[in-house]
Amino acid sequence: MAKCELNEMYNSDKIYYRNMYDGAVNKKTLKYKKSFEKLKNSYNDTEFYKMIIRECSFFRYYCSL
């Protein structure tokens, strides 16, 4: 999911592609984090959620905000 969201962001806003995305989550980048938002809010009581938060540093960072 993180790779798909980054791809969408790079393709829609060329400034991130030139400067490279530093991982910051702010107003501009939150619109590309919809799948993380859904996973966090709707599936937080599942085994998959427990596994993905352990394995995916992008998602773990997003959830810590």
PQR file of N, CA, C, O and H, with PARSE charges and radii, in Angstrom:
ATOM      1  N   MET A   1       0.822  -1.187   0.000 -0.4000 1.5000
ATOM      2  CA  MET A   1       0.000   0.000   0.000 -0.0000 2.0000
ATOM      3  C   MET A   1       0.868   1.254   0.000  0.5500 1.7000
ATOM      4  O   MET A   1       0.572   2.220  -0.703 -0.5500 1.4000
ATOM      5  N   ALA A   2       1.935   1.236   0.786 -0.4000 1.5000
ATOM      6  CA  ALA A   2       2.796   2.413   0.856 -0.0000 2.0000
ATOM      7  C   ALA A   2       3.415   2.715  -0.502  0.5500 1.7000
ATOM      8  O   ALA A   2       3.504   3.877  -0.899 -0.5500 1.4000
ATOM      9  H   ALA A   2       2.175   0.451   1.357  0.4000 1.0000
ATOM     10  N   LYS A   3       3.837   1.695  -1.203 -0.4000 1.5000
ATOM     11  CA  LYS A   3       4.440   1.905  -2.520 -0.0000 2.0000
ATOM     12  C   LYS A   3       3.421   2.456  -3.503  0.5500 1.7000
ATOM     13  O   LYS A   3       3.753   3.326  -4.308 -0.5500 1.4000
ATOM     14  H   LYS A   3       3.765   0.751  -0.880  0.4000 1.0000
ATOM     15  N   CYS A   4       2.194   1.970  -3.454 -0.4000 1.5000
ATOM     16  CA  CYS A   4       1.150   2.482  -4.351 -0.0000 2.0000
ATOM     17  C   CYS A   4       0.847   3.943  -4.037  0.5500 1.7000
ATOM     18  O   CYS A   4       0.692   4.756  -4.949 -0.5500 1.4000
ATOM     19  H   CYS A   4       1.925   1.263  -2.799  0.4000 1.0000
ATOM     20  N   GLU A   5       0.763   4.276  -2.761 -0.4000 1.5000
ATOM     21  CA  GLU A   5       0.487   5.655  -2.387 -0.0000 2.0000
ATOM     22  C   GLU A   5       1.632   6.580  -2.777  0.5500 1.7000
ATOM     23  O   GLU A   5       1.396   7.693  -3.249 -0.5500 1.4000
ATOM     24  H   GLU A   5       0.889   3.615  -2.020  0.4000 1.0000
ATOM     25  N   LEU A   6       2.870   6.133  -2.586 -0.4000 1.5000
ATOM     26  CA  LEU A   6       4.012   6.945  -3.001 -0.0000 2.0000
ATOM     27  C   LEU A   6       4.020   7.146  -4.510  0.5500 1.7000
ATOM     28  O   LEU A   6       4.308   8.239  -4.997 -0.5500 1.4000
ATOM     29  H   LEU A   6       3.062   5.229  -2.204  0.4000 1.0000
ATOM     30  N   ASN A   7       3.706   6.095  -5.241 -0.4000 1.5000
ATOM     31  CA  ASN A   7       3.652   6.199  -6.697 -0.0000 2.0000
ATOM     32  C   ASN A   7       2.607   7.225  -7.128  0.5500 1.7000
ATOM     33  O   ASN A   7       2.860   8.045  -8.010 -0.5500 1.4000
ATOM     34  H   ASN A   7       3.472   5.207  -4.846  0.4000 1.0000
ATOM     35  N   GLU A   8       1.441   7.173  -6.506 -0.4000 1.5000
ATOM     36  CA  GLU A   8       0.386   8.135  -6.838 -0.0000 2.0000
ATOM     37  C   GLU A   8       0.839   9.556  -6.520  0.5500 1.7000
ATOM     38  O   GLU A   8       0.585  10.481  -7.292 -0.5500 1.4000
ATOM     39  H   GLU A   8       1.235   6.506  -5.790  0.4000 1.0000
ATOM     40  N   MET A   9       1.505   9.726  -5.389 -0.4000 1.5000
ATOM     41  CA  MET A   9       1.969  11.050  -5.005 -0.0000 2.0000
ATOM     42  C   MET A   9       3.034  11.559  -5.975  0.5500 1.7000
ATOM     43  O   MET A   9       2.983  12.713  -6.400 -0.5500 1.4000
ATOM     44  H   MET A   9       1.711   8.975  -4.762  0.4000 1.0000
ATOM     45  N   TYR A  10       3.991  10.712  -6.324 -0.4000 1.5000
ATOM     46  CA  TYR A  10       5.036  11.131  -7.264 -0.0000 2.0000
ATOM     47  C   TYR A  10       4.449  11.501  -8.620  0.5500 1.7000
ATOM     48  O   TYR A  10       4.900  12.457  -9.252 -0.5500 1.4000
ATOM     49  H   TYR A  10       4.033   9.775  -5.978  0.4000 1.0000
ATOM     50  N   ASN A  11       3.459  10.759  -9.067 -0.4000 1.5000
ATOM     51  CA  ASN A  11       2.873  11.018 -10.380 -0.0000 2.0000
ATOM     52  C   ASN A  11       1.954  12.228 -10.404  0.5500 1.7000
ATOM     53  O   ASN A  11       1.748  12.824 -11.461 -0.5500 1.4000
ATOM     54  H   ASN A  11       3.093   9.982  -8.554  0.4000 1.0000
ATOM     55  N   SER A  12       1.402  12.599  -9.267 -0.4000 1.5000
ATOM     56  CA  SER A  12       0.462  13.712  -9.272 -0.0000 2.0000
ATOM     57  C   SER A  12       1.115  15.036  -8.869  0.5500 1.7000
ATOM     58  O   SER A  12       0.594  16.103  -9.194 -0.5500 1.4000
ATOM     59  H   SER A  12       1.569  12.115  -8.408  0.4000 1.0000
ATOM     60  N   ASP A  13       2.222  14.980  -8.180 -0.4000 1.5000
ATOM     61  CA  ASP A  13       2.874  16.204  -7.708 -0.0000 2.0000
ATOM     62  C   ASP A  13       4.367  16.089  -7.969  0.5500 1.7000
ATOM     63  O   ASP A  13       5.103  15.527  -7.158 -0.5500 1.4000
ATOM     64  H   ASP A  13       2.645  14.113  -7.916  0.4000 1.0000
ATOM     65  N   LYS A  14       4.807  16.615  -9.087 -0.4000 1.5000
ATOM     66  CA  LYS A  14       6.180  16.429  -9.558 -0.0000 2.0000
ATOM     67  C   LYS A  14       7.236  17.009  -8.617  0.5500 1.7000
ATOM     68  O   LYS A  14       8.396  16.600  -8.678 -0.5500 1.4000
ATOM     69  H   LYS A  14       4.209  17.071  -9.746  0.4000 1.0000
ATOM     70  N   ILE A  15       6.866  17.946  -7.757 -0.4000 1.5000
ATOM     71  CA  ILE A  15       7.868  18.518  -6.853 -0.0000 2.0000
ATOM     72  C   ILE A  15       8.417  17.455  -5.896  0.5500 1.7000
ATOM     73  O   ILE A  15       9.595  17.500  -5.542 -0.5500 1.4000
ATOM     74  H   ILE A  15       5.924  18.279  -7.708  0.4000 1.0000
ATOM     75  N   TYR A  16       7.594  16.514  -5.481 -0.4000 1.5000
ATOM     76  CA  TYR A  16       8.075  15.440  -4.609 -0.0000 2.0000
ATOM     77  C   TYR A  16       9.037  14.532  -5.356  0.5500 1.7000
ATOM     78  O   TYR A  16       9.993  14.025  -4.770 -0.5500 1.4000
ATOM     79  H   TYR A  16       6.638  16.477  -5.769  0.4000 1.0000
ATOM     80  N   TYR A  17       8.799  14.328  -6.609 -0.4000 1.5000
ATOM     81  CA  TYR A  17       9.689  13.468  -7.380 -0.0000 2.0000
ATOM     82  C   TYR A  17      11.073  14.099  -7.495  0.5500 1.7000
ATOM     83  O   TYR A  17      12.085  13.407  -7.381 -0.5500 1.4000
ATOM     84  H   TYR A  17       8.022  14.741  -7.085  0.4000 1.0000
ATOM     85  N   ARG A  18      11.117  15.393  -7.717 -0.4000 1.5000
ATOM     86  CA  ARG A  18      12.412  16.070  -7.845 -0.0000 2.0000
ATOM     87  C   ARG A  18      13.146  16.130  -6.511  0.5500 1.7000
ATOM     88  O   ARG A  18      14.360  15.932  -6.465 -0.5500 1.4000
ATOM     89  H   ARG A  18      10.294  15.954  -7.809  0.4000 1.0000
ATOM     90  N   ASN A  19      12.433  16.397  -5.440 -0.4000 1.5000
ATOM     91  CA  ASN A  19      13.068  16.568  -4.130 -0.0000 2.0000
ATOM     92  C   ASN A  19      13.091  15.298  -3.293  0.5500 1.7000
ATOM     93  O   ASN A  19      13.719  15.274  -2.235 -0.5500 1.4000
ATOM     94  H   ASN A  19      11.447  16.557  -5.477  0.4000 1.0000
ATOM     95  N   MET A  20      12.440  14.276  -3.730 -0.4000 1.5000
ATOM     96  CA  MET A  20      12.296  12.998  -3.035 -0.0000 2.0000
ATOM     97  C   MET A  20      11.506  13.182  -1.732  0.5500 1.7000
ATOM     98  O   MET A  20      11.741  14.123  -0.974 -0.5500 1.4000
ATOM     99  H   MET A  20      11.930  14.296  -4.589  0.4000 1.0000
ATOM    100  N   TYR A  21      10.612  12.307  -1.504 -0.4000 1.5000
ATOM    101  CA  TYR A  21       9.740  12.346  -0.344 -0.0000 2.0000
ATOM    102  C   TYR A  21      10.522  11.934   0.891  0.5500 1.7000
ATOM    103  O   TYR A  21      11.177  10.892   0.886 -0.5500 1.4000
ATOM    104  H   TYR A  21      10.421  11.543  -2.120  0.4000 1.0000
ATOM    105  N   ASP A  22      10.465  12.723   1.936 -0.4000 1.5000
ATOM    106  CA  ASP A  22      11.245  12.458   3.152 -0.0000 2.0000
ATOM    107  C   ASP A  22      10.478  11.678   4.213  0.5500 1.7000
ATOM    108  O   ASP A  22      10.999  11.447   5.304 -0.5500 1.4000
ATOM    109  H   ASP A  22       9.933  13.570   1.940  0.4000 1.0000
ATOM    110  N   GLY A  23       9.247  11.268   3.910 -0.4000 1.5000
ATOM    111  CA  GLY A  23       8.459  10.488   4.853 -0.0000 2.0000
ATOM    112  C   GLY A  23       7.539  11.312   5.729  0.5500 1.7000
ATOM    113  O   GLY A  23       6.763  10.759   6.508 -0.5500 1.4000
ATOM    114  H   GLY A  23       8.823  11.456   3.024  0.4000 1.0000
ATOM    115  N   ALA A  24       7.616  12.626   5.610 -0.4000 1.5000
ATOM    116  CA  ALA A  24       6.787  13.482   6.445 -0.0000 2.0000
ATOM    117  C   ALA A  24       5.312  13.289   6.125  0.5500 1.7000
ATOM    118  O   ALA A  24       4.927  13.119   4.968 -0.5500 1.4000
ATOM    119  H   ALA A  24       8.246  13.075   4.977  0.4000 1.0000
ATOM    120  N   VAL A  25       4.504  13.317   7.160 -0.4000 1.5000
ATOM    121  CA  VAL A  25       3.059  13.269   6.984 -0.0000 2.0000
ATOM    122  C   VAL A  25       2.535  14.642   7.372  0.5500 1.7000
ATOM    123  O   VAL A  25       2.624  15.054   8.528 -0.5500 1.4000
ATOM    124  H   VAL A  25       4.817  13.455   8.100  0.4000 1.0000
ATOM    125  N   ASN A  26       1.993  15.335   6.397 -0.4000 1.5000
ATOM    126  CA  ASN A  26       1.462  16.668   6.620 -0.0000 2.0000
ATOM    127  C   ASN A  26       0.188  16.825   5.804  0.5500 1.7000
ATOM    128  O   ASN A  26      -0.290  15.865   5.199 -0.5500 1.4000
ATOM    129  H   ASN A  26       1.920  15.001   5.457  0.4000 1.0000
ATOM    130  N   LYS A  27      -0.360  18.031   5.787 -0.4000 1.5000
ATOM    131  CA  LYS A  27      -1.619  18.264   5.068 -0.0000 2.0000
ATOM    132  C   LYS A  27      -1.541  17.839   3.603  0.5500 1.7000
ATOM    133  O   LYS A  27      -2.488  17.265   3.066 -0.5500 1.4000
ATOM    134  H   LYS A  27       0.028  18.811   6.278  0.4000 1.0000
ATOM    135  N   LYS A  28      -0.417  18.123   2.969 -0.4000 1.5000
ATOM    136  CA  LYS A  28      -0.271  17.830   1.548 -0.0000 2.0000
ATOM    137  C   LYS A  28      -0.165  16.326   1.287  0.5500 1.7000
ATOM    138  O   LYS A  28      -0.686  15.838   0.284 -0.5500 1.4000
ATOM    139  H   LYS A  28       0.352  18.590   3.406  0.4000 1.0000
ATOM    140  N   THR A  29       0.495  15.597   2.166 -0.4000 1.5000
ATOM    141  CA  THR A  29       0.705  14.164   1.936 -0.0000 2.0000
ATOM    142  C   THR A  29      -0.413  13.293   2.497  0.5500 1.7000
ATOM    143  O   THR A  29      -0.564  12.150   2.067 -0.5500 1.4000
ATOM    144  H   THR A  29       0.918  15.994   2.981  0.4000 1.0000
ATOM    145  N   LEU A  30      -1.201  13.799   3.447 -0.4000 1.5000
ATOM    146  CA  LEU A  30      -2.269  12.993   4.036 -0.0000 2.0000
ATOM    147  C   LEU A  30      -3.291  12.514   3.017  0.5500 1.7000
ATOM    148  O   LEU A  30      -3.867  11.438   3.176 -0.5500 1.4000
ATOM    149  H   LEU A  30      -1.078  14.728   3.797  0.4000 1.0000
ATOM    150  N   LYS A  31      -3.520  13.302   1.971 -0.4000 1.5000
ATOM    151  CA  LYS A  31      -4.508  12.887   0.976 -0.0000 2.0000
ATOM    152  C   LYS A  31      -4.075  11.626   0.235  0.5500 1.7000
ATOM    153  O   LYS A  31      -4.898  10.980  -0.414 -0.5500 1.4000
ATOM    154  H   LYS A  31      -3.052  14.176   1.842  0.4000 1.0000
ATOM    155  N   TYR A  32      -2.793  11.268   0.323 -0.4000 1.5000
ATOM    156  CA  TYR A  32      -2.305  10.051  -0.317 -0.0000 2.0000
ATOM    157  C   TYR A  32      -2.215   8.884   0.666  0.5500 1.7000
ATOM    158  O   TYR A  32      -1.677   7.835   0.312 -0.5500 1.4000
ATOM    159  H   TYR A  32      -2.125  11.792   0.850  0.4000 1.0000
ATOM    160  N   LYS A  33      -2.716   9.033   1.868 -0.4000 1.5000
ATOM    161  CA  LYS A  33      -2.626   8.001   2.896 -0.0000 2.0000
ATOM    162  C   LYS A  33      -3.994   7.402   3.214  0.5500 1.7000
ATOM    163  O   LYS A  33      -4.230   6.970   4.343 -0.5500 1.4000
ATOM    164  H   LYS A  33      -3.154   9.885   2.155  0.4000 1.0000
ATOM    165  N   LYS A  34      -4.880   7.373   2.253 -0.4000 1.5000
ATOM    166  CA  LYS A  34      -6.243   6.909   2.501 -0.0000 2.0000
ATOM    167  C   LYS A  34      -6.307   5.422   2.866  0.5500 1.7000
ATOM    168  O   LYS A  34      -7.111   5.033   3.713 -0.5500 1.4000
ATOM    169  H   LYS A  34      -4.689   7.725   1.337  0.4000 1.0000
ATOM    170  N   SER A  35      -5.481   4.601   2.247 -0.4000 1.5000
ATOM    171  CA  SER A  35      -5.525   3.167   2.581 -0.0000 2.0000
ATOM    172  C   SER A  35      -4.990   2.934   3.983  0.5500 1.7000
ATOM    173  O   SER A  35      -5.492   2.060   4.690 -0.5500 1.4000
ATOM    174  H   SER A  35      -4.828   4.918   1.559  0.4000 1.0000
ATOM    175  N   PHE A  36      -3.985   3.693   4.405 -0.4000 1.5000
ATOM    176  CA  PHE A  36      -3.482   3.571   5.773 -0.0000 2.0000
ATOM    177  C   PHE A  36      -4.556   4.005   6.764  0.5500 1.7000
ATOM    178  O   PHE A  36      -4.745   3.372   7.803 -0.5500 1.4000
ATOM    179  H   PHE A  36      -3.577   4.403   3.831  0.4000 1.0000
ATOM    180  N   GLU A  37      -5.249   5.076   6.441 -0.4000 1.5000
ATOM    181  CA  GLU A  37      -6.313   5.563   7.315 -0.0000 2.0000
ATOM    182  C   GLU A  37      -7.399   4.497   7.484  0.5500 1.7000
ATOM    183  O   GLU A  37      -7.857   4.238   8.597 -0.5500 1.4000
ATOM    184  H   GLU A  37      -5.096   5.590   5.597  0.4000 1.0000
ATOM    185  N   LYS A  38      -7.803   3.887   6.372 -0.4000 1.5000
ATOM    186  CA  LYS A  38      -8.836   2.848   6.431 -0.0000 2.0000
ATOM    187  C   LYS A  38      -8.355   1.631   7.210  0.5500 1.7000
ATOM    188  O   LYS A  38      -9.101   1.076   8.017 -0.5500 1.4000
ATOM    189  H   LYS A  38      -7.431   4.098   5.468  0.4000 1.0000
ATOM    190  N   LEU A  39      -7.126   1.216   6.977 -0.4000 1.5000
ATOM    191  CA  LEU A  39      -6.572   0.077   7.698 -0.0000 2.0000
ATOM    192  C   LEU A  39      -6.511   0.363   9.193  0.5500 1.7000
ATOM    193  O   LEU A  39      -6.872  -0.488  10.006 -0.5500 1.4000
ATOM    194  H   LEU A  39      -6.521   1.667   6.322  0.4000 1.0000
ATOM    195  N   LYS A  40      -6.062   1.540   9.550 -0.4000 1.5000
ATOM    196  CA  LYS A  40      -5.940   1.908  10.961 -0.0000 2.0000
ATOM    197  C   LYS A  40      -7.296   1.990  11.652  0.5500 1.7000
ATOM    198  O   LYS A  40      -7.449   1.517  12.778 -0.5500 1.4000
ATOM    199  H   LYS A  40      -5.768   2.232   8.890  0.4000 1.0000
ATOM    200  N   ASN A  41      -8.272   2.582  10.989 -0.4000 1.5000
ATOM    201  CA  ASN A  41      -9.571   2.822  11.619 -0.0000 2.0000
ATOM    202  C   ASN A  41     -10.538   1.647  11.542  0.5500 1.7000
ATOM    203  O   ASN A  41     -11.360   1.468  12.439 -0.5500 1.4000
ATOM    204  H   ASN A  41      -8.148   2.966  10.074  0.4000 1.0000
ATOM    205  N   SER A  42     -10.453   0.850  10.492 -0.4000 1.5000
ATOM    206  CA  SER A  42     -11.455  -0.196  10.286 -0.0000 2.0000
ATOM    207  C   SER A  42     -10.973  -1.609  10.607  0.5500 1.7000
ATOM    208  O   SER A  42     -11.789  -2.503  10.832 -0.5500 1.4000
ATOM    209  H   SER A  42      -9.784   0.996   9.762  0.4000 1.0000
ATOM    210  N   TYR A  43      -9.667  -1.817  10.631 -0.4000 1.5000
ATOM    211  CA  TYR A  43      -9.154  -3.177  10.791 -0.0000 2.0000
ATOM    212  C   TYR A  43      -8.180  -3.321  11.951  0.5500 1.7000
ATOM    213  O   TYR A  43      -7.396  -4.269  11.993 -0.5500 1.4000
ATOM    214  H   TYR A  43      -9.005  -1.091  10.449  0.4000 1.0000
ATOM    215  N   ASN A  44      -8.227  -2.384  12.895 -0.4000 1.5000
ATOM    216  CA  ASN A  44      -7.254  -2.397  13.971 -0.0000 2.0000
ATOM    217  C   ASN A  44      -7.418  -3.551  14.964  0.5500 1.7000
ATOM    218  O   ASN A  44      -6.565  -3.739  15.831 -0.5500 1.4000
ATOM    219  H   ASN A  44      -8.865  -1.614  12.861  0.4000 1.0000
ATOM    220  N   ASP A  45      -8.479  -4.308  14.852 -0.4000 1.5000
ATOM    221  CA  ASP A  45      -8.663  -5.451  15.759 -0.0000 2.0000
ATOM    222  C   ASP A  45      -8.477  -6.792  15.048  0.5500 1.7000
ATOM    223  O   ASP A  45      -8.999  -7.815  15.493 -0.5500 1.4000
ATOM    224  H   ASP A  45      -9.173  -4.155  14.148  0.4000 1.0000
ATOM    225  N   THR A  46      -7.736  -6.780  13.949 -0.4000 1.5000
ATOM    226  CA  THR A  46      -7.517  -8.010  13.179 -0.0000 2.0000
ATOM    227  C   THR A  46      -6.071  -8.502  13.308  0.5500 1.7000
ATOM    228  O   THR A  46      -5.176  -7.752  13.695 -0.5500 1.4000
ATOM    229  H   THR A  46      -7.312  -5.950  13.588  0.4000 1.0000
ATOM    230  N   GLU A  47      -5.871  -9.758  12.981 -0.4000 1.5000
ATOM    231  CA  GLU A  47      -4.529 -10.332  12.973 -0.0000 2.0000
ATOM    232  C   GLU A  47      -3.668  -9.674  11.893  0.5500 1.7000
ATOM    233  O   GLU A  47      -2.470  -9.472  12.091 -0.5500 1.4000
ATOM    234  H   GLU A  47      -6.599 -10.368  12.666  0.4000 1.0000
ATOM    235  N   PHE A  48      -4.271  -9.345  10.762 -0.4000 1.5000
ATOM    236  CA  PHE A  48      -3.523  -8.691   9.693 -0.0000 2.0000
ATOM    237  C   PHE A  48      -2.954  -7.363  10.171  0.5500 1.7000
ATOM    238  O   PHE A  48      -1.796  -7.048   9.897 -0.5500 1.4000
ATOM    239  H   PHE A  48      -5.244  -9.509  10.601  0.4000 1.0000
ATOM    240  N   TYR A  49      -3.752  -6.594  10.878 -0.4000 1.5000
ATOM    241  CA  TYR A  49      -3.296  -5.308  11.413 -0.0000 2.0000
ATOM    242  C   TYR A  49      -2.087  -5.504  12.323  0.5500 1.7000
ATOM    243  O   TYR A  49      -1.106  -4.768  12.219 -0.5500 1.4000
ATOM    244  H   TYR A  49      -4.692  -6.850  11.101  0.4000 1.0000
ATOM    245  N   LYS A  50      -2.153  -6.474  13.197 -0.4000 1.5000
ATOM    246  CA  LYS A  50      -1.040  -6.748  14.106 -0.0000 2.0000
ATOM    247  C   LYS A  50       0.220  -7.110  13.336  0.5500 1.7000
ATOM    248  O   LYS A  50       1.318  -6.686  13.694 -0.5500 1.4000
ATOM    249  H   LYS A  50      -2.950  -7.072  13.281  0.4000 1.0000
ATOM    250  N   MET A  51       0.058  -7.890  12.281 -0.4000 1.5000
ATOM    251  CA  MET A  51       1.200  -8.295  11.478 -0.0000 2.0000
ATOM    252  C   MET A  51       1.765  -7.117  10.690  0.5500 1.7000
ATOM    253  O   MET A  51       2.981  -6.937  10.645 -0.5500 1.4000
ATOM    254  H   MET A  51      -0.834  -8.234  11.989  0.4000 1.0000
ATOM    255  N   ILE A  52       0.909  -6.319  10.073 -0.4000 1.5000
ATOM    256  CA  ILE A  52       1.382  -5.240   9.209 -0.0000 2.0000
ATOM    257  C   ILE A  52       2.029  -4.122  10.021  0.5500 1.7000
ATOM    258  O   ILE A  52       2.988  -3.504   9.559 -0.5500 1.4000
ATOM    259  H   ILE A  52      -0.080  -6.466  10.109  0.4000 1.0000
ATOM    260  N   ILE A  53       1.533  -3.859  11.196 -0.4000 1.5000
ATOM    261  CA  ILE A  53       2.156  -2.816  12.012 -0.0000 2.0000
ATOM    262  C   ILE A  53       3.526  -3.273  12.508  0.5500 1.7000
ATOM    263  O   ILE A  53       4.406  -2.446  12.750 -0.5500 1.4000
ATOM    264  H   ILE A  53       0.754  -4.361  11.572  0.4000 1.0000
ATOM    265  N   ARG A  54       3.708  -4.562  12.657 -0.4000 1.5000
ATOM    266  CA  ARG A  54       5.007  -5.113  13.053 -0.0000 2.0000
ATOM    267  C   ARG A  54       5.985  -5.120  11.877  0.5500 1.7000
ATOM    268  O   ARG A  54       7.179  -4.892  12.069 -0.5500 1.4000
ATOM    269  H   ARG A  54       2.994  -5.233  12.460  0.4000 1.0000
ATOM    270  N   GLU A  55       5.492  -5.379  10.664 -0.4000 1.5000
ATOM    271  CA  GLU A  55       6.350  -5.571   9.495 -0.0000 2.0000
ATOM    272  C   GLU A  55       6.587  -4.322   8.646  0.5500 1.7000
ATOM    273  O   GLU A  55       7.599  -4.243   7.951 -0.5500 1.4000
ATOM    274  H   GLU A  55       4.522  -5.563  10.508  0.4000 1.0000
ATOM    275  N   CYS A  56       5.690  -3.359   8.686 -0.4000 1.5000
ATOM    276  CA  CYS A  56       5.774  -2.211   7.772 -0.0000 2.0000
ATOM    277  C   CYS A  56       6.116  -0.932   8.545  0.5500 1.7000
ATOM    278  O   CYS A  56       5.293  -0.413   9.299 -0.5500 1.4000
ATOM    279  H   CYS A  56       4.868  -3.423   9.251  0.4000 1.0000
ATOM    280  N   SER A  57       7.328  -0.437   8.348 -0.4000 1.5000
ATOM    281  CA  SER A  57       7.755   0.762   9.063 -0.0000 2.0000
ATOM    282  C   SER A  57       6.968   2.002   8.629  0.5500 1.7000
ATOM    283  O   SER A  57       6.745   2.903   9.438 -0.5500 1.4000
ATOM    284  H   SER A  57       7.997  -0.858   7.735  0.4000 1.0000
ATOM    285  N   PHE A  58       6.545   2.058   7.366 -0.4000 1.5000
ATOM    286  CA  PHE A  58       5.729   3.188   6.905 -0.0000 2.0000
ATOM    287  C   PHE A  58       4.405   3.246   7.659  0.5500 1.7000
ATOM    288  O   PHE A  58       3.981   4.312   8.105 -0.5500 1.4000
ATOM    289  H   PHE A  58       6.726   1.326   6.709  0.4000 1.0000
ATOM    290  N   PHE A  59       3.762   2.099   7.798 -0.4000 1.5000
ATOM    291  CA  PHE A  59       2.480   2.063   8.493 -0.0000 2.0000
ATOM    292  C   PHE A  59       2.668   2.310   9.989  0.5500 1.7000
ATOM    293  O   PHE A  59       1.863   3.009  10.605 -0.5500 1.4000
ATOM    294  H   PHE A  59       4.107   1.233   7.436  0.4000 1.0000
ATOM    295  N   ARG A  60       3.707   1.751  10.570 -0.4000 1.5000
ATOM    296  CA  ARG A  60       3.995   1.960  11.995 -0.0000 2.0000
ATOM    297  C   ARG A  60       4.213   3.447  12.267  0.5500 1.7000
ATOM    298  O   ARG A  60       3.718   3.978  13.262 -0.5500 1.4000
ATOM    299  H   ARG A  60       4.361   1.183  10.070  0.4000 1.0000
ATOM    300  N   TYR A  61       4.948   4.114  11.388 -0.4000 1.5000
ATOM    301  CA  TYR A  61       5.156   5.558  11.535 -0.0000 2.0000
ATOM    302  C   TYR A  61       3.832   6.313  11.430  0.5500 1.7000
ATOM    303  O   TYR A  61       3.545   7.193  12.243 -0.5500 1.4000
ATOM    304  H   TYR A  61       5.350   3.683  10.580  0.4000 1.0000
ATOM    305  N   TYR A  62       3.033   5.966  10.428 -0.4000 1.5000
ATOM    306  CA  TYR A  62       1.733   6.632  10.259 -0.0000 2.0000
ATOM    307  C   TYR A  62       0.874   6.478  11.504  0.5500 1.7000
ATOM    308  O   TYR A  62       0.230   7.439  11.926 -0.5500 1.4000
ATOM    309  H   TYR A  62       3.266   5.252   9.768  0.4000 1.0000
ATOM    310  N   CYS A  63       0.850   5.303  12.094 -0.4000 1.5000
ATOM    311  CA  CYS A  63       0.018   5.058  13.269 -0.0000 2.0000
ATOM    312  C   CYS A  63       0.537   5.757  14.512  0.5500 1.7000
ATOM    313  O   CYS A  63      -0.219   5.974  15.459 -0.5500 1.4000
ATOM    314  H   CYS A  63       1.373   4.523  11.751  0.4000 1.0000
ATOM    315  N   SER A  64       1.800   6.109  14.525 -0.4000 1.5000
ATOM    316  CA  SER A  64       2.361   6.776  15.695 -0.0000 2.0000
ATOM    317  C   SER A  64       2.056   8.268  15.735  0.5500 1.7000
ATOM    318  O   SER A  64       2.316   8.927  16.742 -0.5500 1.4000
ATOM    319  H   SER A  64       2.414   5.933  13.755  0.4000 1.0000
ATOM    320  N   LEU A  65       1.511   8.802  14.655 -0.4000 1.5000
ATOM    321  CA  LEU A  65       1.232  10.247  14.605 -0.0000 2.0000
ATOM    322  C   LEU A  65       0.001  10.607  15.381  0.5500 1.7000
ATOM    323  O   LEU A  65      -0.371  11.779  15.439 -0.5500 1.4000
ATOM    324  H   LEU A  65       1.299   8.266  13.838  0.4000 1.0000
TER
END
